[in-house]
Amino acid sequence: MLDRERIRSLSDREAAALDERTPTSAAMYRRAGAVLAGGVASSFHAREPWPVYLARGEGQRVWDVDANEFVDFHNGFSSMLQGHAHPAIGAAVSGRYGQGTHFAAPTEDALTVAEELARRFGLARWRFTNSGTESTMAAVRIARAVTGRHDVVKILGSYHGHYDALMAGLGAGYEQGIPPATLDRVHPVDFNDPESLERRIGDLERAGRAPACLILEAAMTNVGLALPREGYLEGVREITSRHGMLLVFDEVKTGLSIAAGGAVERFGVEPDIVTLAKTLGAGLPAGAVGMSAEVASAAEERAVPHFGTFNGNPLGMAAARANLLEVLTPDAYRELFARNDRLVAGCDSVIADHDLAAHTVGLGAKGCVAMGSEAVVDYRSHERSQDVELSRLTWLWFMNRGFYVTPGRGQEWNLNVAHTDESVDRYVEVFAELASEMTVSPRLSGSARA
Ligand code: PMP
């Protein structure tokens, strides 16, 4: 069983150790305070007492500005599936750079990338963006325009980027600066619960507000990982079609990282629209929206506006082309997913050996150890099983033992193609050390109470 007092004292010790090892980051953060709002470029980077500034990355490793070396299990929230400084991406980008970086005019690589995405996802038409936020924003715009409806259904607690409408259902803090009229158009329902979806749609229809679309991640991330229950995705496909709504899979995190063709391939359910970003650009800011031929024709007929100076930017498209065609090959996926299975199995054995109330979830290149005995099936079960103290300790523990891990609650690991079995085995060892340190045997805890 978990020793709470020990977890607190270990966290304090590990936090002090990390502070000690990162003085240059501390100095940079002091400098940043004068020129960056809140001291960071994105709220994702914020950390107290200071964020760890990275200097460089190569393959599976990254180094911080104090020359601490880490194996990267964060991988830019899964953007770096190809590993850092991959030579094929470097060659594609530098080759493109010599021929001009940006024209705001079409270039051939965008066609090649769209052809490959169409093949992988089975969706006929594509548009490009620069981020996941832009992709989900465009998806909602298209869904509203082609259905002529304004309301949107999303999943409670799902993050789809910082586009106003989709910040609904994330908690009051996330809704700052967003007009109530915008939030009022967006209706969160629980993941994995088709009945509540059907009920909510019925309520909206009776109020004369039939929704344009349901946007969801086919496997919910940012809660660790919640897998779709058997039949859930088929259920939402059937329900949305029956109600004349479009089904949007936000695959910003799952696309390209859980299968070559993302959740569409992995779960075999075809949405009307898919959104991508992260892994697509191999570390450059590139996103995409894929849609069926019917949705694309309807959008074309209505000339639904979708602009963007940097959409299909030649550098991003060159990186995406090399990533999809040269790096993320069927063999690379096979090896990557086998390594993830090895990691999940290793963590499972640690959980069993230490009798931890925890379970693992693995999916493609991703996975997590979810603490608590309750399976995470949606946002509410995630919130119930949240262990903020333990999340903090886990993050510090791995950071101090050579693993750069995803910050924040509910974040999963993301492997890349450069990881080795040795790195994965070492991660399991570090987890086992943590498990030993933070648990007390029932016998000991019993005698302590007596
Ligand atoms: N959708 C999902 C599922 C995400 O996890 C994120 C970001 N983590 C986004 C969209 C937004 O992507 P971006 O940060 O590139 O705007």
Boltz pocket constraint, residues with backbone or C-beta under 6 A from the ligand:
constraints:
  - pocket:
      binder: B
      contacts: [[A, 77], [A, 130], [A, 131], [A, 132], [A, 133], [A, 134], [A, 136], [A, 159], [A, 160], [A, 161], [A, 162], [A, 217], [A, 221], [A, 222], [A, 250], [A, 251], [A, 252], [A, 253], [A, 277], [A, 278]]
      max_distance: 6.0
